[in-house]
């Protein structure tokens, strides 16, 4: 365990130095480029590293969304659960069925039991899916970066409130926090005000406006990419480039609030 901890710190320090050097030379480094360069050209020169797990430099930058539940910066996508949608529709139907029953009747009692049973099924489907995703992340990545979402503020949008509450963003983070501690992974929370969705992952340009209906991010530099994937890549660049602290503040900006 101690050797892996030292390995992790060694790789992390190398990454920070490499990022700084390439940036000063006018290049545009990214987490994926540095990772590939390290694996192909740096690691072979240190034989002792081949004896340790490469998991120490496996990073996951996760963008949570409504269209897809989670998108990783490596392109991996976790869609919303289809069985959950079907179960939720049945739940609405049972609600309507209960409202039609006469109060105090046996049929109403049966309808109430069926509704409670369906509520439990829906909750279990959502919890099980979140457990599978968070376990996968905590077990397979040594460092995970997510945004500090303002869920309460998002719920103020009446059109999206139902969809957001069903996704379980708070539960996702809660599970990830204790599982990262359990499996020895590091969880970093990026400031909620950091404009990851509006920022171009290639050139860094920040759009003034970006509507929710725009699912493809298009930039003046020619980049066209799924907006969730672009946001995940932006988180990757932010985390590696500015050493984002777990409290949500950046080493480059002690205020903890990203400039827009």
KOLVEX-80748 format. One line per 2 residues: number of its first residue (from 1); their letters; for each residue y, z, x of C-alpha. Coordinates in steps of 0.25 Angstrom, whole numbers, plus 5000, padded with zeros to 4 digits. Layout:
% KOLVEX-80748
NUM	a	Y Z X ~ ...;
% end
This chain:
% KOLVEX-80748
1	xx	5000 5000 5000 ~ 5010 5004 5011;
3	xx	5007 4990 5018 ~ 5010 4983 5006;
5	xx	5023 4990 5004 ~ 5027 4987 5018;
7	xx	5023 4972 5016 ~ 5031 4972 5003;
9	xx	5043 4977 5010 ~ 5041 4967 5021;
11	xx	5041 4955 5012 ~ 5053 4961 5004;
13	xx	5061 4962 5016 ~ 5057 4948 5021;
15	xx	5061 4942 5008 ~ 5075 4949 5008;
17	xx	5078 4944 5022 ~ 5073 4930 5019;
19	xx	5081 4929 5006 ~ 5094 4934 5014;
21	xx	5092 4924 5025 ~ 5089 4912 5016;
23	xx	5100 4915 5007 ~ 5110 4916 5019;
25	xx	5105 4902 5024 ~ 5110 4896 5010;
27	xx	5096 4895 5004 ~ 5092 4900 4991;
29	xx	5079 4909 4992 ~ 5070 4912 4981;
31	xx	5059 4923 4980 ~ 5049 4912 4978;
33	xx	5053 4904 4990 ~ 5053 4917 4999;
35	xx	5040 4921 4994 ~ 5034 4907 4997;
37	xx	5040 4907 5011 ~ 5035 4921 5014;
39	xx	5021 4918 5010 ~ 5020 4905 5017;
41	xx	5028 4907 5030 ~ 5031 4922 5032;
43	xx	5018 4929 5028 ~ 5008 4921 5037;
45	xx	5016 4927 5049 ~ 5012 4941 5045;
47	xx	4997 4943 5045 ~ 4997 4957 5040;
49	xx	5004 4952 5027 ~ 4991 4944 5023;
51	xx	4983 4957 5022 ~ 4992 4962 5011;
53	xx	4995 4958 4997 ~ 5005 4947 4995;
55	xx	5008 4954 4982 ~ 5019 4962 4989;
57	xx	5028 4949 4988 ~ 5024 4944 4975;
59	xx	5037 4945 4966 ~ 5038 4944 4951;
61	xx	5052 4941 4945 ~ 5051 4942 4930;
63	xx	5060 4937 4919 ~ 5057 4942 4905;
65	xx	5061 4933 4893 ~ 5059 4930 4879;
67	xx	5053 4916 4880 ~ 5043 4921 4890;
69	xx	5040 4936 4893 ~ 5041 4935 4908;
71	xx	5043 4924 4918 ~ 5041 4926 4933;
73	xx	5048 4920 4944 ~ 5036 4913 4949;
75	xx	5035 4905 4936 ~ 5025 4914 4929;
77	xx	5027 4916 4914 ~ 5022 4927 4904;
79	xx	5025 4921 4890 ~ 5027 4929 4878;
81	xx	5013 4933 4872 ~ 5009 4924 4861;
83	xx	4999 4934 4854 ~ 5010 4943 4853;
85	xx	5019 4933 4845 ~ 5007 4931 4835;
87	xx	5006 4946 4834 ~ 5021 4948 4832;
89	xx	5021 4938 4821 ~ 5009 4945 4814;
91	xx	5017 4958 4815 ~ 5029 4952 4808;
93	xx	5019 4947 4797 ~ 5013 4961 4795;
95	xx	5027 4967 4794 ~ 5030 4957 4783;
97	xx	5017 4961 4776 ~ 5020 4976 4777;
99	xx	5033 4974 4770 ~ 5027 4967 4758;
101	xx	5017 4979 4756 ~ 5020 4989 4745;
103	xx	5024 5003 4751 ~ 5013 5013 4750;
105	xx	5002 5003 4748 ~ 4989 5002 4755;
107	xx	4992 4987 4759 ~ 5005 4992 4766;
109	xx	4997 5002 4774 ~ 4988 4991 4778;
111	xx	5000 4982 4782 ~ 5006 4994 4790;
113	xx	4994 4996 4798 ~ 4992 4981 4801;
115	xx	5007 4981 4805 ~ 5005 4993 4814;
117	xx	4993 4986 4820 ~ 5000 4973 4823;
119	xx	5012 4981 4829 ~ 5002 4987 4839;
121	xx	4995 4974 4842 ~ 5009 4967 4845;
123	xx	5013 4979 4854 ~ 5000 4979 4862;
125	xx	5001 4964 4864 ~ 5015 4965 4870;
127	xx	5011 4977 4878 ~ 4998 4970 4884;
129	xx	5005 4958 4888 ~ 5016 4965 4895;
131	xx	5006 4974 4902 ~ 4999 4961 4907;
133	xx	5012 4955 4912 ~ 5017 4967 4919;
135	xx	5004 4971 4925 ~ 5003 4956 4931;
137	xx	5017 4958 4937 ~ 5015 4972 4943;
139	xx	5001 4968 4949 ~ 5005 4955 4955;
141	xx	5019 4956 4960 ~ 5024 4966 4970;
143	xx	5039 4965 4965 ~ 5043 4961 4950;
145	xx	5058 4959 4946 ~ 5062 4959 4931;
147	xx	5076 4960 4924 ~ 5081 4973 4918;
149	xx	5082 4967 4904 ~ 5092 4972 4894;
151	xx	5082 4973 4883 ~ 5091 4981 4874;
153	xx	5102 4971 4875 ~ 5092 4959 4873;
155	xx	5087 4965 4860 ~ 5101 4965 4854;
157	xx	5099 4950 4853 ~ 5093 4949 4839;
159	xx	5087 4935 4841 ~ 5079 4940 4853;
161	xx	5077 4955 4850 ~ 5063 4953 4844;
163	xx	5058 4944 4855 ~ 5063 4953 4866;
165	xx	5058 4966 4859 ~ 5044 4959 4858;
167	xx	5043 4955 4873 ~ 5044 4970 4878;
169	xx	5053 4968 4890 ~ 5055 4983 4891;
171	xx	5040 4985 4891 ~ 5038 4974 4901;
173	xx	5047 4982 4911 ~ 5041 4995 4908;
175	xx	5027 4990 4911 ~ 5032 4983 4924;
177	xx	5039 4995 4929 ~ 5026 5004 4929;
179	xx	5017 4993 4933 ~ 5025 4989 4945;
181	xx	5024 5004 4949 ~ 5010 5004 4947;
183	xx	5006 4992 4955 ~ 5016 4994 4966;
185	xx	5026 4982 4962 ~ 5041 4983 4962;
187	xx	5049 4980 4950 ~ 5063 4976 4951;
189	xx	5073 4976 4939 ~ 5084 4966 4940;
191	xx	5098 4970 4934 ~ 5098 4965 4919;
193	xx	5111 4959 4921 ~ 5106 4949 4932;
195	xx	5107 4935 4925 ~ 5093 4930 4929;
197	xx	5092 4921 4917 ~ 5106 4914 4920;
199	xx	5104 4913 4935 ~ 5098 4900 4942;
201	xx	5086 4904 4950 ~ 5089 4892 4960;
203	xx	5104 4893 4962 ~ 5109 4906 4956;
205	xx	5119 4900 4946 ~ 5121 4910 4934;
207	xx	5123 4903 4921 ~ 5134 4909 4912;
209	xx	5126 4907 4899 ~ 5111 4905 4897;
211	xx	5106 4905 4882 ~ 5092 4910 4879;
213	xx	5088 4896 4873 ~ 5089 4890 4887;
215	xx	5075 4892 4892 ~ 5077 4883 4904;
217	xx	5087 4887 4915 ~ 5095 4875 4920;
219	xx	5105 4877 4932 ~ 5116 4868 4938;
221	xx	5107 4868 4951 ~ 5096 4860 4943;
223	xx	5087 4871 4940 ~ 5079 4871 4927;
225	xx	5069 4882 4925 ~ 5064 4891 4914;
227	xx	5075 4902 4912 ~ 5065 4913 4913;
229	xx	5059 4908 4926 ~ 5073 4905 4932;
231	xx	5076 4920 4928 ~ 5064 4925 4935;
233	xx	5067 4917 4948 ~ 5081 4922 4947;
235	xx	5076 4936 4947 ~ 5067 4933 4959;
237	xx	5079 4928 4967 ~ 5087 4940 4963;
239	xx	5077 4950 4967 ~ 5074 4944 4980;
241	xx	5088 4940 4984 ~ 5095 4953 4980;
243	xx	5085 4964 4981 ~ 5086 4968 4966;
245	xx	5084 4983 4965 ~ 5075 4990 4955;
247	xx	5087 4996 4948 ~ 5092 4982 4945;
249	xx	5103 4982 4956 ~ 5104 4972 4967;
251	xx	5106 4975 4981 ~ 5116 4964 4982;
253	xx	5124 4970 4970 ~ 5123 4985 4968;
255	xx	5129 4984 4955 ~ 5116 4981 4948;
257	xx	5123 4970 4939 ~ 5121 4956 4943;
259	xx	5133 4947 4944 ~ 5133 4936 4933;
% end
